[in-house]
Amino acid sequence: MKSLVNTLSTSLIAAAVLTAPVTFAGQTAVADGVKKALGDSKVNLSFRARFENVDQDNIKDDASALTLKSRITVKTGAYNGFSVGAEVDNVTAIVDNYNSTRNGETKYPVIADPEGTDVNQLYLQFKGSKASFTAGRQRILHSGQRFVGGVGWRQNEQTYDGYRLTYKASDAFTLDYSYVYNINKIFGPRGGASDEDGEFHLTNAVYKVNKDHKLSGFAYLLEYDHNDNKSTSTYGIGYNGKFGGIFANASYARQSDYKDSNKDFDADYLNLELGTKLGQVKVLAGYELLGSDNGVGFTTPLATLHKYQGFADKFLATPGAGIEDIYFTAKTKVSGIKLSATYHDFSADEGNADWGSEIDLVAAYAVDKNYSVLLKYASYDADDHSTDTDKIWFQVAAKF
């Protein structure tokens, strides 16, 4: 572990020296700064064991997986504003009666947690008083991860190879821009689906009107090297606010074909939410539309998709007719246990198809600052889309 820290710190020193007006040799002040950066280096360990079972009507055998994610994260201290970060993940299957998308076990339903060891992050970062710049493999999460996220629910996280600039012009306004040339997908370090190359421009701007109201704007230009028809441009706006005891969220976006795509479409996205607190229970009602045009549905390929449209993951790809999701959520806390229940009703944007309904239940408990447990259940009732599916998870996590 110390060897890894020293290796990363050496990279930090090399980068920082290039920005210094004098050479490293013989400079006592520089040596003291480097020594402090080494001393400020931090190492964190985390482990996440999860049992997942999938009962899917059109597949005879249920899938069962018991996987363990082990992670080591190293972050050096700063020298002249520069630091280096690295993160390595290993996913091991203890029970492997499932289709990981890579193990060839197609007689089982998919549980997208393939085994392997992967460099999750490796970056050089500079932080100034108002701006920060990060180069390398990194985590990029925008807002609620509806358009750009890390899919952190899966054992192998989605990260991005590229360059990111964040600029905080004031306490009210922040601009976040990334140029990404490779997306490290959740399917592990090996296999055809593990990486997606291209030119991806990810822009998000946030303006805080006051403590109760926030506006945002975003633009996502995705050009894929090996799948032209997947290329899209998306422009949108968002609002988050509170009116006394009522909170409201709204967002709208327009998506079109981009660059060399042979598709010809302009589809809309709309999300509206209203919520409040009734005693000890927080309730929310929402409507989400991923529209359709010319037989093409609005897509969010970089999103943390598991978070949206049901935990059963039946809509990871938007149907060509689009999808409307009307949902209701209730959350509370009992004896330190966080409880939530959500009901979804799905239908097509174009035509009269009924996409089914789903119930999601979650119970989560933090034992202390290091240990937590989670129990989760999803039941999808199919109609004109996919098949009936039940999923259950039990998870234990530790971090140090």
N, C-alpha and C positions, 0 to 999 in steps of 0.2 A: 504494500500500500504506500509506504514512504517512497519507494522507488517511482511509483506512478506520479505521486505529487511532485517529486523532483524533476521528472521528465517534463511534465506540463509547465512547471515553473521556468525551466530552461527556455521553453518556447516563448513564455512571457518576456523573459529578459531580452531575448533576441529581438522581439518586436519593439519593445520599449526603447532599446538602445538606438534604433534607427531614427527615432524622433528626438533624441537628445542632441543638444548643440555641441556636446563634447563626447569623446570616446569614453568607453567604460573603464578602461585601464587607468588606474591611479586616481580615480575620482572617489573620494571617501563618501561624499554625499550620495552618490549613485549606489555605492556598495551598501550603504545603510538602508536606502530605499528598497533595494532588491532583497536584503535580509528581512526587512519588515514584510514584504510581499510574500516571501516564503513562510514566514511565521504566521501570517494571516490565512494561509491556505486551509480550506475546510474539506473534509471527507464525510459523506453521508451514505448510509446503507439503508436499503428498504427491501422488504420481502412481501409478496402477496400470493397467498395460496387460495385457489378457487375451485370449487366443484360446480360443474354445469351439466345439466341434463336437458335434452331436447326430445320431445315427443311430437313428431310431425306425421300427419295422417297419410301422406303419399309415400312414406318410407317405412318399411316393415320394422326395422330395428331402431330402437331409441339410441341416441348418442349420449355418452357419458365421458366427461373429461375431468381429471383432477390435475391442474397445472400449477406450477410455482414460478413466479417471476422474481428474479433476484437482480437488484440494481445497485451499482456503485456510482456515486456522483462526486466529482472533484471540482472545486472552484478555487483558483488561486486568489490571493489578495491582490490589490491593485498597485501598480507602479506607473506613475505618470498618466494615470487614468486607464491604463491597459490591464486586462486580466484574461485568463484562459479558463475555459470550462470544458469538462469531458464527462460523458456518461455512458456506461456500458450496461446492457441488459442481457440476461440469460433467461430463456423460457424452457422449462423442463416438464414433460408430461409424465406424471406418475401413473395415472389411468388414461389410456389412449384409445378408448372405444369411440372414436369420433372422426369425422372428415375435417382435417385441419386446412383443407384446400391444397395441401402439398404432400400429404402422406399416402395418397392413393386409396384411402378407405372410403370409397364412394357409396358403400352400402349403408353408411350412417348419414344423418343430417350434418350440416356444416356447423362447426364451432371454430371460428376463425382465430385460433391460437396455435400456430405451428411452432414446433421446437426450434431453437437456435440461439446463437449469441450474436448480438448486434451492437455496433457503435450507435447509440441513440442520439448523442450530441457530441460535437467537437468543434469549438469555436474560439475565435479571438474577439474580444469586446473592448470598446473604448467608451467610457462614460465621462461626459462633461457636465457643466452646470445645467444645461437645458437640453442637450442632445445625447443620444447614445447610438453607436454603430456596432453591429455584430456581423462578423463574416464567418461562414462555415456552416456546419450542420447544427440546426437549432430548432427549438420549439417555437411555434408561432400560433397564438390563440387570439382571435378577434372577437370581441364582445361575447355573446353567448355561444360562440362556435357554430352558429348556424350556417356560415359560409366558409370560414377558415378555422380549423381546429386540429386537435391532436389525437382524437379517437382514444383518449386515455382509458376508456373502459376496457378495451382489449389489452391482452398481456403484452403485445408488442405495439409500441406507440408509433403514430405517424409524425415524422419530423421532416424538416425542409433543408435542402442544401442551397445556400444563396447568401444574400446580403440584406440586412435590415437596418433602416434608419428611423429612429423615433425622435420627434422634436416637440418639446413642451414649450410653446410660445408664451404661455401664461398659466395661471392656475385654472383658467377656463378652457383653453384650447390646446389640443394635442393632435399631432399628425403622425401617422405610422405608415411607412412605405417599405415594401419588401420586393426585391427582385429574386426570384427562385428559378433555378435551372434543373432541379431534380427533386421529386417528392418520394420520400422513403415510406412506402405504404405499410400497412399493418401485417402483411403476409410474410414477414421475416426477411433475413438478409439474402436469401436465395430464392430462385424461382422466377418465372416470367412475370408475375404480378407484383414483385417486390419493389420495383422502382418505376417511376414515370418521368421521362425527360421532356423538356420543353422550355418555353419562356413564359413565366407566370409573373404578372404584375399585381400585387396585392396592396391596396390602399384603403386606409380607414382613418377618418377624421372625426374627432369628438369635440363638441362645444357644450360646456356646462352653463346653461342660462343662469341658474342659481342652484341652491342645494336641493330643490325639489324637481327640477326640470333639466333634461339633457337631450341634445340633438346630435345626430351623427349622419355622416355620409360615407359611402363606400363605392369602390370600383374594383372589379376583379376581372382581369384580362388573362384568359387561360389559353395558351397555344401549345398543343401537344405535338411532339415530334413524330410519334408513331401511330397516332389515331386522330387524323384531321377532323373527323366528324364529331369529336368530343370537344373541340375548341369552341369556347363561348366568351362573350363579353357580358358583364353584369354590372349595372349601375343602380344604386339604391339609396334610400334615406331611412332614418329611424328616429324614434322618439321614446323616451322613458320618463315617466313623471308620477308625481303623487298629488292628490287633491284631498287633503285631510287624511281620512282613514282609507281612502281608495287609491290604489295604484293602477297605472295604465301603461301599456306598451303597444307600440305600433311600428310597423315597418312596411315599406313597399320597394320593390325592385323590378327592373325590366331586363330581360335576358334575350340575347340575339346570337345568331351564328357568327363566327369570328374567323378571320384569316382564311385558311384554305378549306374550311368546312363546306361540304356539299349540301348541308341542310339549309333550309330557308325558313326561319321562324322568328317570331317575337313573342315571347311568353312573359306573363306577369307573375309576381310573387306578392302575397299580402299576408300579414299577420296582425291580428288584433287580440289584445288581452285586457281583461279587467279583473281586479281582485281586491279582496279586503280581508280583515280579520274578524271572525265571529267568536268572541271569547278566546279560547286557547287554540282555535282552529283557523288556519289560513286557507281561504278558498279562492279559486281562480277559474274563470271561464275563458276559453280561447277559440279562435278560428284561424286556421292556416290554409292558404291556397298556394299550391304549386301548379300554375296554370299550364295550358296546352295551346299550341298553335301549329297548324299544318301537320298534325300527328306527332309533334315533338313536345315532350314534357319539360318543364323547368327543372334543372338539376343543380345540386350543390355537392359536387364530387369531393371537395376538400373539407366538408363539414364533419363534425362529430355526429354522424348520422344516428347512432344508437340513442342519442338524447332526444330525438324527435320522432314523431309518428309511431310511437310504440316501441317498447323494449324487445318485442319479438323480432324486430328487424325485418319485417315483411315488405318494407318500402325503401330499401337501400337504393334501388333504382326507381326513378319516377316512371309510372306507366305513361305510355304515349298519350293517353287521354287526360293526363294530369291527375291531381288528387286534391280533394278538400278534406280537411280534418277538423271536426268540431270536438273539443275536449274539455273536460272538467277535472280539476285536481283539488284534493283536500290534504292538508298537511298539519301535523300536530306533534307534540313531544310529551311522552308519558314516562316518568321515572328515568329520564335521561335517554330514552329510546326515541329516535326520530322516526315517525311513521308517515307514509304518504300513500295515497291511492289516486289513480287516474283512469278515467274512462275516455276512450276514443271512438268516434263514429266516422268511418271513411267512406267517401264516394268520389266518383269521377268528376272532373271539371267539365269535360265535353261528353255529352251523352247522358244516359240514365243509369250507368253501371253502379252497383253497390259494391264497394271494396271491402265491406265487412266491419267488424268492431273489435275492440281490444280492452282488456282490463290489466292494469299494472299495479303491483303492490310492492312496497319497500319498507324494510325495518332496518335501521342502522344505529349502532351503538359504539361510542368511543369509550373504551375501557379507561384509558388515560391518554397522555400526549403521545405515547408510543404505539399503542395497540388499539385496533378497531375490528369490529365484526359487522357483517352485512348479510341479510337474507332478502332475496328478491324473487318475484314471480311475475310472469307475463302469460296471458292467455289470449290468443288471437282466434276469433271466430270468423271463418272465411265466408264469402258469398260469391261474388263474381271474380275474385282475385285470389290466387295462391290456394293454400290448404290450411285447415285447422292446425294450430301449433301451440304447444304449451312448453314453457321454459322455466327452469328454476335454478337459482344460484345460491351458493353459500360461500362466503368469503371471509378470510382472516388476514389482516394486514399488520405489518410492523415496520416502524421506521426509526432510525437512530442517527 
